[in-house]
Amino acid sequence: MEVDFLRNQHVKFFKRCLLMLPNGLRSLDTSRLTVVYFAISGLDLLNALDEIESEREPIIDWIYSLQLLPDLNGSNLNRCGFRGSNAIGNSLNVKKPGNINNYDSAHIAMTYTGLASLIILGDDLSRVNRLALIEGVRALQQPDGSFCPVIDESENDMRFVYCAACICYILQDWSAMNIPKVIEYIQKSVTYEGGIAQGPGLEAHGGPTFCAVATLSLMGKLSVALNSNQLAKLRRWCIFRQEGGFQGRPNKPADTCYSFWIGATLKILDSYSFVNEEENMKFILSTQDPITGGMAKWPDTIPDPLHTYMGISGMSLMDIEGLIPVYPALNISLRATKRLYNIHEQWKSADR
């Protein structure tokens, strides 16, 4: 039986995510900015941003309230960027930035999603302290080339390398990262199968494979970092992840989010033509909730903001009628990406 794409229910789902989260998702409250990004970018891909036009400016102000700014002597630059939620509450009406203290710092994923959300909403980034954000990113790079999410954090892997690359690309300033070390880290994370792991010596996985390939693409180093044989094995590894929908690694079930992670990787590699779009679409639609809207990780499970957004973003790769095309490397719409390029031109003109 053919299943319809429940666009209107998904619009309502994203609008609810902007106002409140169900009890089962309360653990996401500290990373509220990422949830807002999923909702805003999802509405953008659904061509439904007009549904939140009256809330646009309050949301922009709320996002800026999460920007951690330098103190008077600049001693806290290594902590600057965006945090995931506001220290004095998560209301979208909160407009005052929180003060930085010794226990507070930006998170690299929140900085990326904060910047992306501002661009999608049509903000010109004029209130972003670009120099402070770059210093905040610079402080997170590790000797092996990888990045941590926050200062003094031991966790480091390919996810945060990607976030750093997106921030540098958006701000048009690559001085925050040692690019040769990043390339070396990615090269060491390529596995014998051809996929890419979270770090050297680990198992190839769809998420870090996307993060590594998108990072190299944003840096313009894809064909420099990986030779033709490695690229061929990488394409093959990605193509073999489709089993109706896409799995993240061999011998695992298909999962909605990998329709984007693997699909976007194949787009960047100019190999998306090998995807069976009909089977992929069938799997994604099978995860929809016809009552609440939203998409889940698997069929007949509870939908959540991440899988709903990634499912729709994965569909956008297939040029589905009614969806705005996504720019794979940044995971925002092509429309928002063009807006970013206009901002870049304005910065260039101001610097002349």
Phi, psi and omega in degrees: 000131181286133182255135179278153173280119187272065186306309186297322178294324180290324175300314179296322179299313180294322178296323177293323180298332179285339184259319182198159177246143176295161184305324182293344180249019184298337179293343180277357187296329179286344176244042184303327182298323178293320178297319178298319177299314178303315183291314183292314180291326176297315177297324178296312180295330177279001183057046185229023179297335178297342179293338181239026183303319182291338180264357187302307182294316176301323179293318178301315179297320179297318179299316179295333178293344180267359180282123178268116189260162179294149172279182188299325182260003176069021183283349184250021183302331180289353180249005186279152182144213178243139172267172185275336178206169185270137182297337182251021177128159184257011180299138179289356178269352178292127186240346183271129177299144176284150178280143176278137171228184184293349182250009185238142175199161176288163176239132188297326178290325178289327177295316177297309183291330176295313178297316180299318181295319179298317180297315181300322182282358177089012177287151182265007178064018184292338179266002177280129175275089188299317181296320180293319179297319179297319178294324177296320177291316182304323184290346186264351180284139182261164182303332181277359179102343180283178179231148170267160179282325180223164180294145180063027180254134183279336181291133177206134179194189189293332179303317186278337170298315179298315179300318179298318180296318179298317180297313180297320179294314180297317182275356180054047180211105182266009181291346183285345183230147172276096187298315178303323179290324176297314179299317179298319179298317179294315180301320180288344182265357175287130184264172180298334180286334183114342176280183183232139184261175176296335179190174181303137176083002181256176183279140176298142185211149184297321181296303178295332176299313175300312184302318181291314182294318179295321177300311180296323179296314180297327179278350184071031186238015186300310182282348176277318185281327184239130180280174186298323179293319178295320179294322178296315178295324178295315178300314181299316180300317180293315181300322182283000176275354180274125173224071193084270165277195181249141173262161180274337179199165184301146176066024174243154179289158175297149185218134186309317188295334182285349171299332172270307187304312179280318180300317180293324177298316179294326176298312180298326181273008181055041182229020184290342180298342180278353181282136172276092187296324182297315180291321178297315179299318181299318179293313181303313182294335179289346181264001181290148171259113185290346182264304183271345191078177182090163179236153182247174177298315181227163175301147175062029173234175188281130179290155177216164185299319183297308185290330175296313180294314182294326176296315179291322177295322176295322176294323181299331177296338184266010178056046178289135180300134180095348178256141175283134180299144179263147172268108192304314189295326180262345184057045167226167183294157174299326178298314178293324179296319177296324176296319177298317180297326176294321176297318178301318179296321178295320177296319178298317180296321181291332183276346183287000000 
